[in-house]
Amino acid sequence: MRVIVTKHRIYELASDEQGVPVEQYFTGVTLPAPLPGSGAKVYDTADGPVIAMPSGRAERAARKPRQSEKPQP
């Protein structure tokens, strides 16, 4: 079973559900910065299409890179 967790709902899909890469699903559309190249896919659910990012990537994509104040070698 494949599970997609969103802010408002949990979706359970068949484990063989492949999804469509966002770049293919939204052909010709300029996507927000975190999506292209992130591995995000669109899955069809009973509530309509849902975009899902691989686990862990959503948090990393949303964070800004660390800015160290220490001198770098």
KAJO-V132512 format. One record per residue. N is the residue number from 0. RES is the residue in three letters. SS is DSSP state (2 for helix, 1 for strand, 0 for the rest). OMEGA is omega in whole degrees, 0 to 359 (NA if undefined). D_FIRST is the distance of its C-alpha to the first C-alpha in whole Angstrom. Layout:
# KAJO-V132512
n: [N | N]
res: [RES | RES]
ss: [SS | SS]
omega: [OMEGA | OMEGA]
d_first: [D_FIRST | D_FIRST]
This chain:
# KAJO-V132512
n: [0 | 1 | 2 | 3 | 4 | 5 | 6 | 7 | 8 | 9 | 10 | 11 | 12 | 13 | 14 | 15 | 16 | 17 | 18 | 19 | 20 | 21 | 22 | 23 | 24 | 25 | 26 | 27 | 28 | 29 | 30 | 31 | 32 | 33 | 34 | 35 | 36 | 37 | 38 | 39 | 40 | 41 | 42 | 43 | 44 | 45 | 46 | 47 | 48 | 49 | 50 | 51 | 52 | 53 | 54 | 55 | 56 | 57 | 58 | 59 | 60 | 61 | 62 | 63 | 64 | 65 | 66 | 67 | 68 | 69 | 70 | 71 | 72]
res: [MET | ARG | VAL | ILE | VAL | THR | LYS | HIS | ARG | ILE | TYR | GLU | LEU | ALA | SER | ASP | GLU | GLN | GLY | VAL | PRO | VAL | GLU | GLN | TYR | PHE | THR | GLY | VAL | THR | LEU | PRO | ALA | PRO | LEU | PRO | GLY | SER | GLY | ALA | LYS | VAL | TYR | ASP | THR | ALA | ASP | GLY | PRO | VAL | ILE | ALA | MET | PRO | SER | GLY | ARG | ALA | GLU | ARG | ALA | ALA | ARG | LYS | PRO | ARG | GLN | SER | GLU | LYS | PRO | GLN | PRO]
ss: [0 | 1 | 1 | 1 | 1 | 0 | 0 | 0 | 0 | 1 | 1 | 1 | 1 | 0 | 0 | 0 | 0 | 0 | 0 | 1 | 1 | 2 | 2 | 2 | 2 | 0 | 0 | 0 | 0 | 0 | 0 | 0 | 0 | 0 | 0 | 0 | 0 | 0 | 0 | 0 | 1 | 1 | 1 | 1 | 1 | 0 | 0 | 1 | 1 | 1 | 1 | 1 | 0 | 0 | 0 | 0 | 2 | 2 | 2 | 2 | 2 | 2 | 0 | 0 | 0 | 0 | 0 | 0 | 0 | 0 | 0 | 0 | 0]
omega: [177 | 182 | 175 | 181 | 176 | 180 | 187 | 187 | 172 | 180 | 176 | 181 | 176 | 183 | 179 | 177 | 186 | 185 | 181 | 178 | 183 | 180 | 178 | 183 | 182 | 181 | 178 | 181 | 175 | 184 | 176 | 187 | 184 | 188 | 183 | 179 | 183 | 184 | 180 | 179 | 177 | 178 | 176 | 179 | 178 | 179 | 182 | 182 | 179 | 176 | 180 | 175 | 176 | 186 | 180 | 183 | 182 | 181 | 180 | 181 | 184 | 182 | 173 | 177 | 180 | 176 | 181 | 176 | 178 | 176 | 180 | 181 | NA]
d_first: [0 | 4 | 6 | 10 | 13 | 16 | 20 | 19 | 16 | 12 | 10 | 7 | 6 | 5 | 4 | 8 | 9 | 12 | 14 | 17 | 19 | 21 | 24 | 24 | 23 | 26 | 28 | 32 | 31 | 31 | 28 | 29 | 29 | 26 | 24 | 26 | 25 | 22 | 19 | 18 | 16 | 16 | 14 | 15 | 14 | 16 | 18 | 19 | 18 | 16 | 17 | 15 | 16 | 15 | 15 | 18 | 20 | 20 | 23 | 25 | 25 | 27 | 29 | 32 | 33 | 35 | 39 | 41 | 45 | 46 | 48 | 46 | 47]
